[in-house]
Amino acid sequence: MKIFKLFPLACAALMMSACSSDDPSNGVSTGVNDPQYLSVNIVNVGATPSRASEEYENGSADENKISKVRFYFFNGDGTPYLIKAPGADGVTGSGTVNWLEATPGYDDTTSDTPSHVEKITNTVLVINGVQSAAPSAIVAVVNPETVDPAALENNGSMRLSQLRENAVGSTFYKTDAGKVTDFVMSNSVFVNAGSDVCASLVAGHVATSADKAKANPVDLYVERVAAKVTADVDPNAFEKGNGTNWNASQYGTKTAVGKIGAYDVYAVIDGWGLADENGKAKVEKSVNTAWTDAILGITPWTTYDYRRSFWETSVEFNAGTNQPVNHKFNDFKANMKAELYTLPNTPDNKITNVYDNNVTKFLVAATLKYKDEHDNWHLAEICRYNGVMILGVDNLKTQVALTFSKYYTSTDGSNYTQLTKDDITFAEPTTSMKNYQVTPTLAADLTGTKQYYTKASDGSYTPVTKDDVNTAIGENKAEIRTEGKAYYYVPIKHLGTTGNLGEYGVVRNHFYKINLTGLTGFGTPVYNPNTVIDPTVPTYDNTYLAARVQVLQWRIVKQDVSLGK
């Protein structure tokens, strides 16, 4: 098998055939208590000469960087195999734990391999166990210092089942001044002969000397916990600004996304990002042996040949501990071709409503603009009230005031004025409202002298409270795209065919390449750009985002998307 250098590691030693539970098989006894030697290779999953090259992509130097690898050892029953002493320079661990750590500086790297690709190759581990029997299985965690300390039991010993099920964290890569590095990787998990495989078996690889171990190394297949996403625009649908219509560094639609009155409205991309992200992930991938190609719509969904699988069960959302991670509108700033990283997020059931779900989404932040009859460009501050589209916030305020023309104001009890736009403002969404809505309300009375009245048919005025007026005018909600701000989104598409479980979702070690092919409609309104967005599409609106997604060893998933409902 050709070893590709996308993920430089080769999960150090043993692949237990059934990782979902602790295997009852016994360790191999050496009959002595002398140190034992195990040579390991860290190898990326997935690539063989038979697989189409366009489906995979090598990682960058930062994505492949290995600062340290922790090797966990287990007995045949999944209990920790405790180590007495590291037995080698540059290797730490032992004592009360069942792991050793090795750093790149102590590799025996092949001469023709770049150091940033395979940091740990032909590494020899000296296993000086508490018991005479050799360990049965080994699991590698690459860059363990990145993971939340509690996820790895604060560096204590762990059973295999604990490492698989309880090792849950929120940090699986580091970001410093925009540079992303130190990605956590762990043993690749796949299904073979009806059992999920995660750990590597060491039987037949433990030797009495370093040289003998090097002659028979164990290949450890690993994959990154994180997934990667990038986006670009279709040049047939978008064009860069000329400095008059929009900024020369921005892309805008070539054709109008809609019409307000006599004016064609265009959408200009401010940036993009991810919404409804998962905030947590398991160090080790979880799979279900009951899955089939037909259920997931992925052929094959798992393969022994490539030592990997293409679907997983992600950490579920829970009201108390794990909510979808969302961001402020102003935080969606990624430029086209930028690369973002996110944690696995897969649904439990088929997605039937592509806009109403908790799957990770591709979101585009945009500014709507229109050109007047004099060829001057303006922000399209498109509002909606009582089913009517209105251009401009002042016009919206006027419409609200006219709707409630029965109300009057007076500061002296003798001169009365109908509500005007200056009497109207808007309150941001509450938990009982859809987050794209605002509530019309009375503006603050800075003098504190304003009173409110209704006018009877005989011309007399009856006092009413400010609360009464606010209740009336606040019953019908409004929508405001402040300074033309709106967003479009679509869930990220995976490898599964239409209508199957694996159609939408984000899986670790996959690279999602999104090609934005169009925007339609006015998008979801944004009143306050500093408010966190919970992606929602107005039920009445014809808003669409068109895109195509590619999923890459980084396994590539490609997606063409046209945004708008």
C-alpha positions in Angstrom: 0.0 0.0 0.0 1.2 3.4 -0.9 1.4 5.6 2.2 0.2 9.1 1.4 1.4 11.9 3.6 -1.7 13.8 4.3 -2.0 12.8 7.9 1.4 12.0 8.8 0.8 9.6 11.5 0.5 5.9 11.8 -1.5 5.2 15.0 1.1 3.4 16.8 0.3 -0.2 17.2 -2.7 -2.3 17.4 -6.0 -2.4 15.8 -8.5 -4.2 17.9 -11.2 -5.7 15.8 -14.0 -4.5 18.1 -13.5 -1.1 19.6 -17.0 -0.4 20.6 -16.4 -2.5 23.7 -13.4 -3.8 25.6 -12.2 -6.9 23.9 -11.7 -10.0 26.0 -8.6 -11.3 24.2 -5.5 -11.7 26.3 -2.1 -9.9 25.9 0.9 -11.8 24.6 3.2 -12.9 27.3 7.0 -12.7 26.8 7.7 -14.8 29.8 10.1 -12.1 31.2 9.8 -8.7 32.6 12.5 -7.1 30.4 11.7 -4.1 28.3 9.9 -4.8 25.0 10.3 -2.8 21.8 7.6 -1.7 19.4 8.2 0.3 16.2 5.3 2.4 14.9 4.5 4.3 11.8 2.0 7.2 11.7 0.1 7.0 8.5 -2.8 9.0 7.0 -5.9 7.2 6.0 -7.5 6.9 2.7 -5.3 7.0 -0.3 -4.4 4.1 -2.6 -3.4 4.3 -6.2 -6.8 3.1 -7.2 -8.7 6.0 -5.7 -9.5 9.0 -7.9 -6.9 11.7 -7.0 -9.5 14.5 -7.2 -11.3 13.1 -4.2 -8.4 13.7 -1.9 -6.1 16.5 -1.0 -2.9 16.7 1.0 -2.9 18.8 4.2 -0.7 21.9 4.6 2.4 22.0 6.8 0.3 23.5 9.7 -2.4 20.9 9.2 0.2 18.1 9.3 2.3 19.5 12.1 2.9 17.0 14.9 4.2 18.5 18.2 3.7 15.3 20.2 2.0 11.9 20.0 0.5 10.1 22.9 0.3 6.3 22.6 -2.2 4.6 24.9 -1.7 1.0 25.7 -4.4 -1.5 26.7 -4.7 -5.1 28.0 -6.9 -7.5 26.1 -9.9 -6.6 28.3 -9.5 -2.9 27.5 -8.1 -2.1 30.9 -5.0 0.2 31.1 -1.7 -1.4 30.4 0.5 0.5 32.9 4.1 1.4 32.0 6.9 1.3 34.6 9.3 3.7 32.8 9.6 5.3 29.4 12.9 3.6 28.7 14.0 6.1 26.0 15.2 9.6 25.6 12.4 12.1 24.6 9.7 9.8 25.7 7.5 10.6 28.7 4.7 8.9 30.6 4.5 5.8 32.8 4.0 5.3 36.5 0.3 5.7 37.1 -0.7 6.0 33.4 -1.0 3.7 30.4 0.6 6.0 27.8 3.9 7.2 26.5 4.5 10.4 24.6 7.0 10.9 21.8 8.1 14.2 20.2 9.2 14.7 16.6 12.7 15.4 17.6 13.2 11.8 18.4 11.9 10.3 15.1 13.8 8.1 12.8 12.2 9.8 9.7 12.8 8.4 6.2 15.2 10.5 4.2 12.9 11.1 1.3 10.0 12.3 3.4 9.6 16.0 4.4 9.8 16.4 8.1 6.5 18.3 8.2 4.7 15.4 6.6 5.8 12.4 8.6 7.1 13.6 11.9 6.9 10.3 13.5 7.9 7.4 11.4 9.7 4.2 12.5 9.5 5.5 16.1 10.6 2.8 18.5 8.7 2.7 21.8 10.3 0.9 24.8 7.5 -0.8 26.6 8.6 -1.6 30.2 5.3 -2.8 31.5 4.2 -3.5 35.1 3.3 -7.1 33.9 5.3 -9.4 31.8 2.7 -9.8 29.1 2.9 -7.4 26.2 0.0 -5.0 25.6 -2.8 -6.1 23.3 -3.7 -2.8 21.7 -2.6 0.8 21.2 -4.3 4.0 20.3 -2.6 7.2 19.2 -3.7 10.8 20.0 -1.7 13.3 18.0 -1.1 16.7 19.6 -2.7 15.8 22.9 -1.8 19.1 24.5 -4.4 20.8 22.2 -7.3 18.8 23.8 -9.0 20.1 26.9 -7.2 18.4 29.8 -10.4 17.0 31.2 -11.1 15.2 27.9 -8.1 12.9 28.5 -8.9 12.5 32.2 -6.4 15.2 33.1 -3.6 13.0 31.9 -4.6 10.0 34.0 -4.9 6.4 32.8 -7.9 5.5 30.7 -9.7 2.3 29.7 -10.2 1.8 26.0 -14.0 2.3 26.4 -13.3 5.6 28.3 -11.1 6.9 25.6 -13.7 6.1 23.0 -16.8 7.3 24.7 -15.9 9.8 27.5 -13.0 11.7 25.8 -15.1 14.6 24.7 -13.7 18.1 24.3 -14.2 21.4 22.5 -10.7 22.3 21.4 -9.1 20.2 18.6 -6.8 22.8 16.9 -5.0 26.0 18.0 -5.4 29.5 16.5 -2.8 32.1 17.0 -2.9 35.4 15.1 -5.0 33.8 12.4 -2.7 30.8 12.0 -4.4 27.4 12.7 -2.1 24.5 13.8 -1.6 21.6 16.2 -4.6 19.7 14.9 -5.7 16.7 17.1 -5.6 13.4 15.3 -6.6 10.0 16.5 -7.0 6.4 15.3 -9.1 6.1 12.2 -12.3 4.2 12.9 -14.1 1.9 10.4 -16.2 -1.2 10.2 -14.7 -4.5 9.2 -16.5 -7.9 9.3 -19.4 -6.3 11.3 -17.2 -4.8 14.0 -15.9 -1.3 14.4 -12.1 -1.1 14.3 -10.2 1.6 16.1 -7.2 0.4 18.1 -4.3 -1.4 16.4 -3.2 -4.9 17.5 0.4 -5.4 18.5 0.6 -9.1 18.4 3.6 -10.2 16.3 5.1 -6.7 16.4 6.6 -6.7 19.9 10.3 -7.5 19.8 13.3 -7.9 22.2 15.4 -5.3 20.5 15.0 -2.0 18.7 16.4 -3.3 15.5 14.0 -6.3 15.4 11.1 -3.9 16.1 12.1 -1.7 13.2 12.1 -4.6 10.9 8.4 -5.2 11.7 6.7 -1.9 12.5 3.0 -1.4 13.2 1.1 1.1 11.0 -1.2 3.4 12.9 -3.8 5.0 10.7 -5.0 8.4 12.0 -7.3 11.2 10.9 -7.9 14.7 12.1 -10.9 15.3 14.4 -11.7 18.6 12.7 -13.2 19.1 9.3 -12.3 21.9 6.8 -14.5 24.2 4.8 -13.7 26.7 2.0 -15.9 28.7 -0.3 -15.6 30.5 -3.6 -17.9 32.2 -6.1 -19.0 31.3 -9.6 -17.6 34.0 -11.9 -20.6 33.6 -14.1 -22.9 34.7 -11.2 -20.7 37.2 -9.4 -18.5 40.1 -10.2 -16.0 42.2 -8.3 -17.0 45.8 -7.6 -15.8 48.7 -9.7 -15.6 51.1 -6.8 -18.9 52.8 -7.8 -21.4 50.0 -7.4 -19.5 48.3 -4.5 -15.9 48.0 -3.2 -13.4 46.5 -5.7 -12.5 43.8 -3.2 -16.1 42.6 -2.9 -18.2 40.2 -5.0 -21.7 41.2 -5.9 -24.4 39.4 -8.0 -24.4 40.1 -11.7 -28.1 39.9 -11.8 -30.7 41.4 -9.4 -31.8 39.2 -6.5 -35.2 40.9 -6.5 -37.0 44.2 -7.1 -38.3 46.8 -4.7 -40.6 49.2 -6.4 -39.0 50.2 -9.7 -35.5 49.4 -8.5 -33.5 46.2 -9.1 -31.7 45.0 -6.0 -28.3 43.4 -5.9 -26.5 41.5 -3.1 -22.9 42.3 -2.2 -21.0 39.7 -0.2 -19.6 41.0 3.1 -18.1 37.7 4.1 -19.0 34.1 4.9 -18.8 31.7 7.8 -20.3 28.7 9.5 -23.5 28.6 11.6 -25.0 26.0 13.9 -21.6 24.5 14.5 -21.1 21.7 17.0 -19.2 22.9 20.1 -17.9 19.5 21.1 -16.4 16.4 19.6 -15.1 13.0 20.6 -11.4 12.4 20.4 -12.2 9.1 18.7 -14.8 8.7 16.0 -18.1 6.9 16.8 -19.8 4.8 14.2 -22.8 2.5 14.0 -22.2 -1.0 12.7 -25.8 -1.2 11.6 -25.3 1.5 9.0 -25.3 0.4 5.4 -24.5 2.1 2.1 -28.2 2.2 1.4 -29.1 3.9 4.7 -26.4 6.6 4.3 -26.5 6.9 0.6 -22.6 6.6 0.6 -20.9 3.9 -1.4 -18.8 2.7 0.3 -19.5 4.3 3.6 -16.7 2.4 5.2 -13.7 0.5 3.8 -10.9 -1.7 5.2 -8.8 -1.0 2.1 -8.5 2.7 3.0 -8.7 2.2 6.8 -11.5 4.8 7.1 -15.2 5.5 7.1 -17.1 8.5 5.7 -19.8 9.0 8.3 -20.0 9.3 12.1 -22.2 9.9 15.1 -21.3 13.4 16.5 -21.8 14.7 20.0 -25.5 15.4 20.3 -26.9 18.8 21.2 -28.2 19.1 24.8 -30.0 22.0 26.3 -27.7 21.9 29.4 -24.3 21.1 28.0 -24.0 21.5 24.2 -25.9 24.0 22.2 -25.3 24.9 18.5 -22.5 27.5 18.2 -23.5 30.6 16.3 -22.0 34.0 15.7 -22.7 37.7 15.3 -23.5 38.9 11.8 -20.4 41.1 11.9 -18.3 38.0 12.6 -19.0 36.5 9.2 -15.9 38.1 7.6 -14.2 35.2 5.8 -13.0 36.1 2.3 -13.6 33.8 -0.6 -11.1 31.0 -0.7 -10.4 31.3 3.0 -10.3 28.0 5.0 -12.3 27.5 8.2 -12.3 24.6 10.5 -15.2 23.1 12.4 -16.1 20.0 14.5 -18.2 17.0 13.3 -21.9 17.6 13.2 -24.1 14.9 11.8 -27.9 14.4 12.1 -29.6 11.4 13.8 -32.3 11.3 11.1 -32.8 12.3 7.5 -33.0 16.1 6.9 -36.4 16.9 5.5 -36.3 20.7 6.0 -33.0 22.1 4.8 -33.5 25.4 6.6 -34.8 24.3 9.9 -32.3 21.9 11.5 -29.1 21.9 13.6 -26.7 20.7 10.9 -23.7 23.0 10.3 -24.5 25.6 7.7 -22.7 27.7 5.2 -23.8 31.3 5.7 -23.2 34.4 3.6 -23.4 37.9 5.1 -24.5 40.4 2.5 -25.4 44.0 1.9 -28.3 44.8 -0.5 -27.9 47.7 -2.9 -29.9 49.3 -5.6 -29.3 51.9 -8.4 -31.6 54.8 -8.8 -32.8 56.5 -12.0 -29.7 58.7 -11.9 -27.3 55.7 -11.8 -26.4 56.4 -8.1 -26.1 53.4 -5.8 -27.8 53.2 -2.4 -28.1 50.8 0.5 -31.4 48.8 0.0 -32.8 49.1 3.5 -35.7 46.8 2.7 -38.3 46.5 5.4 -41.6 44.6 5.7 -44.7 45.4 7.7 -48.2 43.8 7.5 -47.2 41.9 4.4 -45.9 45.0 2.5 -42.3 45.6 1.5 -41.1 49.1 2.3 -37.9 50.8 1.3 -36.3 52.7 4.1 -36.7 52.7 7.9 -38.2 56.2 8.0 -40.9 55.0 5.5 -41.5 52.0 7.7 -42.0 54.3 10.8 -44.4 56.4 8.8 -46.3 53.3 7.8 -46.6 52.2 11.4 -47.8 55.7 12.5 -50.4 55.8 9.8 -51.6 52.3 10.7 -52.3 53.6 14.2 -53.6 57.1 13.3 -56.2 56.9 16.1 -53.5 57.7 18.6 -52.5 61.3 19.4 -49.9 62.9 21.5 -49.9 66.1 23.5 -47.6 67.9 25.8 -50.1 70.4 27.2 -53.5 68.7 27.1 -54.9 71.1 24.5 -52.8 70.7 21.3 -53.0 67.2 19.8 -50.9 65.6 17.1 -51.3 62.3 15.4 -48.5 59.8 15.7 -45.7 60.5 13.3 -42.5 58.6 12.3 -40.6 60.5 15.1 -42.8 58.8 17.6 -41.9 55.3 16.4 -38.8 53.1 17.1 -38.2 49.4 17.2 -37.2 46.8 19.8 -34.9 43.9 19.1 -36.3 40.3 19.1 -37.1 38.6 22.3 -37.1 34.8 23.0 -40.8 34.7 22.0 -40.1 36.2 18.5 -38.4 35.0 15.4 -34.9 36.5 15.4 -35.4 38.4 12.2 -38.3 40.3 13.6 -38.5 43.6 15.5 -41.3 45.1 17.5 -42.7 48.6 16.7 -42.7 50.6 19.9 -43.0 54.2 21.0 -39.8 56.2 21.0 -38.4 57.6 24.2 -39.9 60.8 25.5 -36.8 62.8 26.2 -38.8 65.7 27.9 -41.0 63.4 29.9 -44.1 65.6 29.1 -45.7 63.6 26.3 -49.2 62.2 27.0 -51.2 59.8 24.7 -54.8 60.0 23.6 -57.4 58.5 21.3 -59.9 60.7 19.4 -63.6 60.0 19.5 -66.1 60.6 16.7 -67.3 63.7 18.4 -63.8 65.2 18.4 -63.1 64.7 22.1 -59.8 63.1 23.3 -59.5 60.3 25.8 -56.3 59.7 27.7 -54.6 56.3 27.3 -51.4 55.0 28.8 -48.2 54.6 27.0 -48.3 50.8 27.7 -51.7 50.7 26.0 -50.3 52.3 22.8 -47.2 50.0 22.9 -49.4 46.9 23.2 -51.4 48.0 20.2 -48.6 49.0 17.8 -46.4 46.1 19.0 -48.9 43.4 18.1 -47.7 43.1 14.5 -44.0 42.6 14.0 -41.8 44.3 11.4 -38.6 43.4 9.6 -35.7 45.7 8.9 -32.5 45.1 6.9 -30.5 47.8 8.6 -28.2 49.5 6.0 -29.2 46.7 3.7 -27.8 43.9 5.9 -29.1 40.3 5.3 -27.8 36.8 5.3 -28.3 33.6 3.2 -27.5 30.1 4.3 -27.8 26.4 3.4 -26.7 23.2 5.4 -23.5 21.7 4.3 -24.0 18.8 2.0 -22.1 15.6 2.6 -21.5 12.6 0.3 -24.9 10.9 0.7 -27.4 10.8 -2.1 -30.6 12.9 -1.9 -33.0 11.8 0.8 -30.6 9.6 2.7 -29.1 10.0 6.2 -25.7 10.9 4.9 -26.9 13.7 2.6 -26.2 16.6 5.0 -23.6 16.8 7.8 -20.0 17.5 8.6 -17.7 14.5 9.2 -14.1 14.7 10.6 -11.2 14.8 8.3 -13.3 15.9 5.3 -12.7 19.0 3.2 -15.9 20.7 2.1 -15.4 22.9 -1.0 -18.4 25.2 -1.6 -18.9 26.9 -4.9 -21.5 29.7 -4.5 -23.5 29.8 -7.8 -26.1 32.4 -6.9 -28.2 34.4 -4.5 -32.0 34.9 -4.9 -34.3 37.1 -2.8 -33.6 39.6 -0.1 -32.2 37.1 2.4 -33.0 37.0 6.1 -33.2 40.5 7.7 -30.6 41.7 10.1 -31.6 44.5 12.4 -28.6 44.6 14.7 -25.3 43.3 13.1 -23.9 42.7 16.6 -26.6 40.2 17.5 -25.9 36.5 17.3 -27.6 34.9 14.3 -29.8 31.8 14.8 -30.2 31.0 11.1 -33.8 31.3 10.1 -35.6 31.9 6.8 -38.8 34.0 6.8 -41.6 31.6 6.0 -43.1 33.8 3.3 -39.9 34.7 1.6 -38.5 33.5 -1.6 -34.9 33.5 -0.5 -32.3 31.1 -2.0 -28.6 30.3 -1.8 -27.3 28.2 -4.7 -24.1 26.4 -4.0 -22.2 23.2 -4.9 -20.2 21.4 -2.3 -17.2 19.2 -2.8 -16.3 16.8 0.2 -11.5 15.9 0.4 -7.8 12.7 3.2 -8.8 15.5 3.7 -11.7 13.7 1.8 -13.2 16.3 -0.5 -16.9 17.1 -0.5 -17.9 19.5 -3.2 -21.1 21.5 -3.1 -22.6 24.0 -5.6 -25.1 26.2 -3.7 -27.5 28.9 -4.9 -28.7 30.7 -1.7 -32.3 31.6 -1.2 -35.3 29.5 -0.3 
